[in-house]
Amino acid sequence: MRSVFGNPKNAPPTLERLSPEEAVGFLWEGEGSFVEEVLQRIAPNVEEELLNDLKSKMPTHDPSGSDDIWKELESLLQWLRDEVRNLPSTCTSKLNAAADFMHAEGTTLEYGNTNQ
């Protein structure tokens, strides 16, 4: 670290691997989650009724109780990708791009957090 950053205090914080439960919280559950962020970003470009319908389907797909949380989380993000991709596009929306981003996030094998 000293050779790269000079003063070790200038180095970024180390990474800490998230547990499956922490990854579910980061990606899927509640305020500030990845999924919530995606929904907020697409909300201005989607009819409110369609967005509410999508949100109503999501609580039934909670991966927390699964035996294989990583596999379930991956399949849920792919399900959400398909749902977003099937929303009607408008001239201002980039739903395909959002869906592809969710696919990339869903196939990530490990998630980390800064260790501060």
N, C-alpha and C positions, 0 to 999 in steps of 0.2 A: 504494500500500500504506500509505503514511504516513497518508493521510486516512481510511482505513477502520480500520486497526488501531492508529493512534497510533505506537507503537514498531514498526518493521519486524520486530524479533525476536519479536513476538507473532503474526505472520502464520503461517498453516499452511505447510508445505513445498510447493514447486511440484510439479506433476505431470509425469511423464515417460511418454511413450507406450511401451507394451511392444511388442517385436518379436513376430512370430507364434510363434516358438519359446518366448519367455518367457510368452506367453499360454497356450500349451499346458501349460507347467509349472505355471502358476498355477491353471488350471482343471482339467486332466485328470490330471496325473501325480503320483503319490506322496503322501507324507505332507504334510498341510496343504493339499492342493489342494481346490478347490471341490467336486469330485465326492466326494472322500474325506470331506469334512465332511458332505455330504448323506447319504452311506451311514451314517455314524456316527449322524446324527440319526434316521434311520428304523429303525436296527437294533433298538431295543427294542420296536418295534411290528410286526416282520416275523419270520416263522419263520426260524430259522437256515439251514435247507436252501434256502429261496428266496433269501435274501440271498447265500449262498455261490454259488448258481447264477448270480445276476446278476453277482457279482464275477468269476466264471470267464469270462464272456462279454466282459468289458471289455478285457483285454489284447489281444484280437484286433482291437480297434477303436482302435488308437493313431494319432492324426492326424499325428504328427511327420514321417513320410516322404512326405506328400502334396505334390503340386505347388501346390495352392491350400489352404494350411493354414486360412485363415479360413473358407472354405466347408465344409471337412471338419469343422472344430471345431463349426461351427453344426449340421451334420447329425448329428454324434455326440451333442451335447447334446440335440437333439430325439429321437434314438433312445433316449437314457437317460430322457428325459421319458416317452416312451411305455412303456418297460419299467417304470418306477416306477408309472405310472398303472395298469398292468395287474396290479400286485401286489394280492392280496386285502386289502381294507380291514378294519380292526377298529374298534371303537367309540372307541379311543384314538388311532388314527392319522389323520394328515392328509396322506395320500399324494398326493391331488389337488393340494393346495396346494404340496407339494414339487415335483411335476411341473410345475406352472405357473410356479414360480419358476425352474426349470431352463430352461423355454422362454424366459422373459424374459432370462435370462443368455445363452442361446444366440443370441438375436437382437441382442445388443449389438454394435455395430459396432467399437468401439475399447475397449481396456483400458489402464488407466494404473497407475502406481505413484508413490508419493511420492518426490520427489527430495530426499534429506536429506544 
